[in-house]
Amino acid sequence: MSKKTAAVMAGAFLAMFLAVCGSDQSLIPEGSTPQFPAKPAKINLLAKLPYSSSRIAVLGDCRDGPSSFEDITDDIVNMKPQPELVAHLGDMISDAGSGIEWYDFQKQAKPLAGRYPFYPIPGNHDVTDQSSEEIYRNQFPAPINNLYYEVEFKDLLLIFLDSEITGEHGEITGQQFDWLKNLLAQKGANFRYRVVFVHRPLFPSAEHVGDSLDGNPAARDRLHKLFVSSGVNLVFVAHEHIYDRKKIGGVTYVTTGGAGAPLPDDPKAFFNFVFLAETGRGLQGYDFSIGGVLKDQFLIK
């Protein structure tokens, strides 16, 4: 294949993504699992982002994949421009409550957590009961050990939710829902963008259909309606070890659960992370597989 033909095909592929930005369906086309280089590579977005007031790296589900997690970490550390904070969508370990696994994770995550403000949320492998919830809380400082919390980051209100609260697994309900509703009512309008992070997806599309927030459709729908009515722009989820993006009711949902956990047999499954930047045009998102291969990009105005 000539370079010219390859460039035309790449342009057509990107155009297909951009043409369906308003769709409620998956924005990742069916086909074979994407391929990527085995080694990390430097990612330079300076030409695409001449000015950015806020930059965030987002990843999730790194359990059982130390080498892949290390490669993704290397990609993030070598990026230009650098992220200003890192958000982790949970499932940092496999065996909830394991002190040894938490020790290993802290070592593996040090290049990120030691370099950037690091904001995680619990996954279903991190917390399963009150004991493992307490062990999780001991891993992180305030406000992270509050389980659900908010971070005011320039023009962005960042909201971190806990889908694994003891007795409320797989739901955002009770005191947490009331807290979220009050937060959006009191502070939401003060920010240009409102971005939510939660481990389990509201609208799963792969191996965890029925085992996500869709397990209680009434509670899921109530949460989604709150996002819509409160002007939430973007929701990052994990749990499914894939990359996916869809827009429902004006809210963009991005699944990025490919930071090292075992990949399912799914064309959307590949190791990946997302880089999000606020620009003059809006929130610009880029999804990269290992080695800095751009797999998707999106714009939220």
C-alpha positions in Angstrom: 0.0 0.0 0.0 1.4 3.4 -1.0 1.7 6.2 1.6 -0.8 8.2 -0.4 -3.4 5.4 -0.2 -2.7 4.9 3.5 -3.3 8.6 4.1 -6.6 8.6 2.2 -7.8 5.5 4.2 -6.8 7.2 7.5 -8.7 10.3 6.5 -11.8 8.4 5.6 -11.6 6.5 8.9 -11.4 9.7 10.9 -14.2 11.3 8.8 -16.4 8.3 9.7 -15.9 9.0 13.4 -16.7 12.7 13.0 -19.8 12.0 10.9 -21.6 10.1 13.7 -20.8 12.3 16.7 -24.5 12.7 17.5 -25.3 9.0 17.4 -26.6 7.1 20.4 -24.8 4.0 19.0 -21.2 2.9 19.5 -18.8 5.2 17.6 -16.2 2.5 17.2 -16.7 0.5 14.0 -16.8 -3.2 13.9 -13.8 -5.1 12.7 -10.7 -6.8 13.8 -9.0 -5.8 17.1 -6.8 -2.8 16.5 -3.1 -3.4 16.3 -0.4 -1.3 17.9 3.4 -1.2 18.4 4.7 -3.3 21.2 6.8 -0.4 22.7 5.8 3.0 23.9 6.5 6.1 21.8 6.5 9.8 22.5 3.2 11.6 21.8 3.4 15.2 20.6 0.1 17.1 20.5 1.6 20.6 20.6 0.6 21.2 17.0 -2.9 20.2 17.7 -3.1 22.0 21.0 -1.3 25.3 20.7 -3.2 26.5 23.8 -4.8 24.4 26.5 -6.0 25.7 29.9 -6.7 22.2 31.4 -5.2 18.8 30.6 -6.2 15.5 32.0 -5.1 11.9 31.4 -7.8 9.3 32.0 -7.3 5.5 32.4 -9.0 2.6 34.1 -8.7 -1.2 34.8 -5.0 -1.8 35.1 -5.3 -4.9 37.3 -3.4 -8.0 36.2 -1.5 -6.0 33.5 1.6 -4.5 35.0 3.6 -4.5 31.7 0.7 -2.9 29.8 0.1 -0.4 32.6 3.8 0.4 32.6 3.7 1.1 28.8 0.7 3.3 29.2 2.4 5.1 32.0 5.5 5.7 29.9 3.3 7.1 27.1 1.6 9.6 29.5 4.9 10.7 31.1 6.5 11.3 27.7 3.5 13.3 26.3 3.7 16.9 25.0 2.0 18.8 26.4 2.0 17.1 29.8 -1.2 16.4 31.6 -1.9 18.4 34.7 -3.7 15.7 36.6 -4.5 12.0 36.2 -7.8 10.3 36.8 -8.0 6.5 37.4 -11.4 4.9 36.9 -10.8 2.0 39.3 -9.9 -1.7 39.3 -6.3 -1.0 40.4 -6.0 -4.4 42.0 -7.6 -7.8 41.4 -8.2 -9.1 45.0 -10.1 -6.5 47.1 -8.4 -5.9 50.4 -5.0 -7.4 49.4 -2.3 -5.4 51.1 0.3 -7.0 48.8 -1.5 -6.0 45.7 -2.0 -2.5 46.9 1.7 -2.3 47.7 2.5 -3.5 44.1 0.0 -1.0 42.6 1.5 1.9 44.5 4.9 1.0 43.1 3.6 0.7 39.6 1.6 3.9 39.8 4.4 6.0 41.3 5.5 7.5 37.9 2.0 8.9 37.6 1.0 9.5 41.3 4.4 10.9 42.1 4.4 13.3 39.2 0.8 14.5 38.8 -2.2 15.0 41.1 -3.7 11.6 41.1 -7.5 11.1 41.5 -8.8 7.5 41.6 -12.2 6.0 42.2 -13.0 2.5 43.5 -13.7 -0.4 41.1 -15.5 -3.6 41.9 -12.1 -5.4 42.2 -10.9 -2.7 44.7 -13.8 -2.8 47.1 -16.3 -5.6 47.8 -17.2 -5.1 51.4 -16.7 -2.8 54.4 -13.3 -4.2 55.2 -11.9 -3.8 51.7 -13.5 -0.4 51.6 -11.6 0.7 54.7 -8.3 -0.7 53.2 -9.0 1.2 50.0 -9.5 4.5 52.0 -6.2 4.0 53.7 -4.4 4.0 50.4 -5.1 7.6 49.5 -5.2 11.0 51.2 -8.1 13.4 51.4 -10.3 14.1 49.5 -9.8 10.8 47.7 -10.5 8.7 50.8 -14.0 10.2 50.9 -14.8 7.7 48.1 -16.9 10.2 46.2 -15.7 13.8 45.9 -15.3 16.8 43.7 -12.3 18.7 42.3 -12.6 22.3 41.0 -10.1 22.4 38.2 -10.0 25.8 36.4 -13.1 25.8 34.1 -13.9 22.2 34.9 -16.0 20.8 37.7 -14.6 17.2 38.1 -17.0 14.8 39.9 -15.7 11.4 41.1 -18.5 8.9 42.0 -18.3 5.6 43.8 -20.3 2.7 42.3 -19.0 0.3 44.9 -20.2 1.7 48.2 -20.9 -1.2 50.7 -24.5 -2.1 50.4 -25.0 0.0 47.2 -22.8 -1.9 44.7 -23.7 -1.1 41.1 -25.8 2.0 42.0 -25.5 5.7 42.6 -28.2 6.2 45.2 -28.9 7.3 48.7 -26.7 10.0 50.3 -24.3 9.9 47.3 -27.1 10.8 44.8 -28.3 13.6 47.1 -24.8 14.9 47.4 -24.4 14.8 43.6 -27.7 16.5 43.0 -26.9 19.3 45.5 -23.4 19.7 44.1 -24.6 20.2 40.5 -27.4 22.6 41.6 -25.1 24.7 43.7 -21.8 24.7 41.7 -22.5 23.3 38.3 -23.4 26.6 36.6 -20.1 28.2 37.9 -18.1 26.1 35.5 -17.8 25.9 31.8 -17.7 22.1 31.8 -18.9 19.4 34.1 -17.1 16.0 33.9 -18.0 12.9 35.8 -15.8 9.8 36.5 -17.4 6.5 37.7 -16.2 2.9 37.4 -19.4 1.1 36.2 -21.0 2.4 33.0 -24.6 3.5 32.7 -24.9 2.1 29.2 -22.5 -0.9 28.8 -21.9 -2.4 25.4 -19.5 -5.3 26.0 -18.8 -8.0 28.6 -20.6 -6.3 31.5 -24.1 -5.7 30.1 -26.4 -6.2 33.1 -23.5 -6.1 35.5 -23.1 -2.3 35.4 -25.3 0.6 36.5 -27.9 -0.9 34.1 -28.5 -3.6 36.7 -31.0 -1.2 38.3 -32.5 0.6 35.3 -34.6 2.9 37.4 -31.6 4.2 39.4 -29.5 4.3 36.2 -32.2 6.4 34.4 -32.6 8.7 37.3 -28.8 9.3 37.3 -28.7 9.9 33.5 -31.6 12.3 33.7 -29.8 14.3 36.4 -26.7 14.5 34.1 -28.9 15.8 31.2 -30.8 18.3 33.3 -27.7 19.6 35.1 -25.6 20.0 31.9 -23.1 17.3 32.5 -20.9 17.3 29.4 -18.9 14.2 29.7 -18.9 11.0 31.7 -15.9 8.7 31.8 -16.5 5.0 32.8 -14.5 1.8 32.8 -15.4 -1.8 34.1 -15.5 -3.0 30.5 -12.0 -3.5 29.1 -12.6 -1.7 25.9 -12.7 1.8 24.4 -16.1 3.1 23.3 -17.8 6.4 22.9 -21.5 7.3 22.6 -23.7 10.4 23.0 -27.0 10.0 24.7 -29.4 12.8 25.5 -26.6 15.3 24.9 -24.2 13.6 27.3 -21.0 12.0 25.9 -20.1 8.7 27.5 -16.6 7.5 27.1 -15.5 4.0 28.2 -11.8 3.6 28.7 -11.1 0.4 30.7 -8.0 -0.8 28.9 -5.0 0.1 31.1 -3.9 -3.5 31.5 -6.7 -5.8 32.6 -7.4 -8.9 30.4 -9.0 -7.9 27.1 -12.3 -9.6 26.0 -12.9 -10.9 22.5 -14.3 -7.7 21.2 -13.3 -5.4 18.3 -13.4 -2.4 20.7 -10.9 -4.1 23.1 -7.3 -2.7 23.1 -5.0 -1.3 25.7 -5.6 2.5 25.8 -5.9 5.8 27.7 -7.6 9.1 27.0 -6.0 12.6 27.0 -8.5 15.4 27.5 -7.7 19.1 26.9 -9.8 22.2 27.2 -9.2 24.5 24.2 -10.8 27.6 22.7 -13.0 25.3 20.6 -14.2 23.1 23.5 -13.1 19.9 25.3 -10.8 18.0 22.9 -10.4 14.3 23.6 -7.8 11.8 22.1 -7.8 8.1 22.7 -4.4 6.4 22.3 -3.4 2.8 22.3 0.0 1.6 23.5 2.8 3.3 21.5 0.9 6.5 21.0 -1.3 5.3 18.2 -4.4 7.6 17.9 -7.5 5.5 17.8 -10.3 8.2 18.2 -10.7 11.9 18.8 -13.8 13.9 19.8 -14.8 17.5 20.5 -17.3 18.6 23.1 -18.4 22.3 22.7 
